[in-house]
Amino acid sequence: MAFGWIDEQARARRRTGLVRTLRPRAADSPLLDLASNDYLGLARHPEITEAAAEAARVWGGGSTGSRLVTGTTELHGDLERELAEFCGFEAALVFSSGYAANLAAVTALAPHGSLIVSDSGNHASLIDGCRLAHGTTQVVAHADPQAFRKALDTRRRPAVAVSDTVFSVDGDAAPLAELAVVCREFDAGLIMDDAHGLGVLGTGGRGALHAAGLAGAPGVVVTVTLSKSLGSQGGAVLGPAHVIDHLVNAARTFIFDTGLAPAAAGAALAALRLLRREPERAARARAVATALHARLTAEGHEAVRPDAAVVSVRAPSPEQAVRWAADCRSAGLAVGCFRPPSVPDGISRLRLTARADLSDGQVEHAVRVIGETRP
Ligand SMILES: Cc1ncc(COP(=O)(O)O)c(C=O)c1O
């Protein structure tokens, strides 16, 4: 039977507690949200939603075409200029998602014959970029600069090292400064995905590269999403102007994709301007994460010390992780649940996001619910 194998896979997923289901979110959900990536609490901020509405009124519901045809509005240009300036890079290029930005950066910067060295904890979009690229990928041990050094110490050139700045599963940071040194030593490019760093790390949320003094450095390219701290949707690649020009000409997810919707570009631009005015939001997100981690470990949970706003709590098994998250939800708390195949090491976790707009009382309440529902 055509597609009969799908049912067998579905049965196997049910047996191992790995079934995924969609749960539409109500606009007036009463749940306390520690599951979204809205780190700065901007997705429903009136300035951001009004900017999205105004952009749709002025420019339309969609961008009407690919970026190289009709899909680049003045808003896209403003967003690229201000994003590059905010993060400290020469130029930026906006994509319809962070996923598309990562595919673009890796595929366009790793031509035939090249070497890609990729951290084993990288996000799926970087992994897929490596799979699609014409270069040869070598996956190395997680957050290990010596493993990158060993892999780069070959004659295969050109070469790039690819890593998340903050890993999405455990919220731990990459050894950014050391990676930059290794890349300089071997004349390799460095592509860093700052999806979880933008808005949270660095002065006023300028990101992990800015925090490490690497923003705008030659050979350094960063990708971001507009869908987490900036409360919108879309992605971008930032780097030297010649790299960005190359992406315009060579990146298939730029060339063959409809430009980002004006509402999303307008919302992201408004969020960026708000963050300039209210830089303390970044520090607050970090402080909430630190407090959440401290309270959870004090209660005996096994939680990873957060380097940004993601706090990961170990669960005994995929089934128990799912039940734990469901029990939290029944008690009014939305938390994320990571389990295979989304985790490279097979360990299931609750994934909590610390938002800048959470009060100390809400953090305390969340810790209580997580404790009371513990399997
Ligand atoms: C590290 C990382 N990179 C890239 C992405 C993809 O970004 P987007 O959701 O904008 O496609 C995500 C998550 O969504 C992420 O966590």
The ligand as a Tripos MOL2 file, in Angstrom:
@<TRIPOS>MOLECULE
LIG
   16    16     1     0     0
SMALL
NO_CHARGES

@<TRIPOS>ATOM
      1 C1         19.2400   28.2350   17.0830 C.3       1 LIG1
      2 C2         18.1280   28.4580   16.1070 C.ar      1 LIG1
      3 N1         18.4340   28.7970   14.8380 N.ar      1 LIG1
      4 C3         17.4870   29.0040   13.9260 C.ar      1 LIG1
      5 C4         16.1530   28.8920   14.2530 C.ar      1 LIG1
      6 C5         15.1400   29.0790   13.1690 C.3       1 LIG1
      7 O1         14.6230   30.3650   13.1770 O.3       1 LIG1
      8 P1         13.1820   30.6370   12.5710 P.3       1 LIG1
      9 O2         12.2060   30.0970   13.5610 O.co2     1 LIG1
     10 O3         13.1090   32.1100   12.4100 O.co2     1 LIG1
     11 O4         13.0980   29.9140   11.2740 O.co2     1 LIG1
     12 C6         15.7920   28.5460   15.5650 C.ar      1 LIG1
     13 C7         14.4120   28.3900   16.0350 C.2       1 LIG1
     14 O5         13.4250   28.6040   15.5970 O.2       1 LIG1
     15 C8         16.8050   28.3290   16.5090 C.ar      1 LIG1
     16 O6         16.5020   27.9800   17.7710 O.3       1 LIG1
@<TRIPOS>BOND
     1     1     2 1
     2     2     3 ar
     3     2    15 ar
     4     3     4 ar
     5     4     5 ar
     6     5     6 1
     7     5    12 ar
     8     6     7 1
     9     7     8 1
    10     8     9 2
    11     8    10 1
    12     8    11 1
    13    12    13 1
    14    12    15 ar
    15    13    14 2
    16    15    16 1
@<TRIPOS>SUBSTRUCTURE
     1 LIG1         1 GROUP 0 **** ****
